[in-house]
Amino acid sequence: MEIKDKYLFSNVHDFEYIKKVLLNKKLSGTADIVNEYELKLANFFNSKFAVATSSGTSAIQTALFAAGVNQGDDVIVSSTCPVMSVFPIIQSGANIIFCDTVKDNFGLSVNEIETLITSKTKAVIEVPMWGYPTNVKELQRVLKSKNIPLILDLAQAHGTKLNNHYLSYYGDISCFSTHDRKILATGEGGFLLTNNENYYNKSKSFIAFGNMNTIDYGLNFKLGALQAALGLNRIDYISKQLKIRKSNAQYIKDGLEHPQISELAIIEKGEPNYYTLLLKLNLEDTHKFIDYLSDKGIPSDIIRYNCKVLYKYPILSKFKRVCPNSEKLLQSITTIPVHPGLKRHEIDYIISTINNFRY
Ligand SMILES: *Cc1c(COP(=O)(O)O)cnc(C)c1O
């Protein structure tokens, strides 16, 4: 059997929304429908402001600009995220300072952060990988006391909660991707959320050439009207999608019998969005298990993206700081698809394949 690792949402109403934009003939990022999309995003995620952007990466770039990150500054981030989370730091001319994560979780170690913060530290980025919640409340508390903005890269975490709040509740600026693979998908695209009017105004200006006022700097990171139209429609289906993902994940968890294989621990009062199910593998050789699943047609992001701590990739090796918890974490997990495109017999196949694993 070949299990698809990707869920491509589509829905009959997409066509109506797209048609409306085409009939209007305004396709650019300044079309009214983009504002409408931003209002709906802000409303859905309980945020004061939303800014639609051309991608998740440009949302992060915009957040760094709004937070005032400049040439020579430091930005602290984990090494367990994808390159897209940290490349914008390089583009800002700032230094990447890798900080270890806590044990068994993608959250930054607050103890270590305290030792890394200097007068050069201008922002911290937290990346809750695969939609598993991290202790952003504690992180926010520590950073607030030091006046350092917390940027959340929630590209994989639409709908993830902590204490019944979306994670964005705890960030100064939260960045999302709406790439085809993500939970809200517009092909390419992204957005950021903030409750801070100053960050909002700076972001709106940055994505539109500094409002072309010839005083402020900016680039063009606006989202096009056609993508906004898709997003506008598809926001309505996020909740249903999250529900199916959660029930698929629960069904698999209930069926797991292998004593060395269980879900990665979820932090207290946390709710993953089940972008994928994450398994914690207490095995001698985790790659043997991941390759076994792959041979049986069950894909893993660990293989797909060759997941490693970022400082092991050539382009980021100059920022190397050894992060033992992060290394151990990435070497002891794998992802299991639980998206709404899966059929019951496929999910049963995933369970029996995992349970049948032998050394
Ligand atoms: C997808 C993703 C991004 C980048 O988003 P794009 O829209 O592809 O630019 C950034 N960070 C994380 C964690 C992602 O998963």
The ligand as an SDF file (V2000), in Angstrom:
LIG
                    3D

 15 15  0  0  0  0  0  0  0  0999 V2000
    6.3160   25.6830    5.4780 C   0  0  0  0  0  0  0  0  0  0  0  0
    7.1210   26.3070    6.5600 C   0  0  0  0  0  0  0  0  0  0  0  0
    7.7310   27.5730    6.4110 C   0  0  0  0  0  0  0  0  0  0  0  0
    7.7770   28.3190    5.1280 C   0  0  0  0  0  0  0  0  0  0  0  0
    6.5610   28.6260    4.5700 O   0  0  0  0  0  0  0  0  0  0  0  0
    6.4850   28.9730    3.0010 P   0  0  0  0  0  0  0  0  0  0  0  0
    5.0840   29.4290    2.8250 O   0  0  0  0  0  0  0  0  0  0  0  0
    6.7830   27.7150    2.2530 O   0  0  0  0  0  0  0  0  0  0  0  0
    7.4760   30.0560    2.7460 O   0  0  0  0  0  0  0  0  0  0  0  0
    8.3840   28.1210    7.5020 C   0  0  0  0  0  0  0  0  0  0  0  0
    8.4780   27.4640    8.6680 N   0  0  0  0  0  0  0  0  0  0  0  0
    7.9330   26.2500    8.8530 C   0  0  0  0  0  0  0  0  0  0  0  0
    8.0390   25.5880   10.1920 C   0  0  0  0  0  0  0  0  0  0  0  0
    7.2540   25.6230    7.7910 C   0  0  0  0  0  0  0  0  0  0  0  0
    6.7330   24.4020    7.9750 O   0  0  0  0  0  0  0  0  0  0  0  0
  1  2  1  0
  2  3  1  0
  2 14  2  0
  3  4  1  0
  3 10  2  0
  4  5  1  0
  5  6  1  0
  6  7  2  0
  6  8  1  0
  6  9  1  0
 10 11  1  0
 11 12  2  0
 12 13  1  0
 12 14  1  0
 14 15  1  0
M  END
$$$$
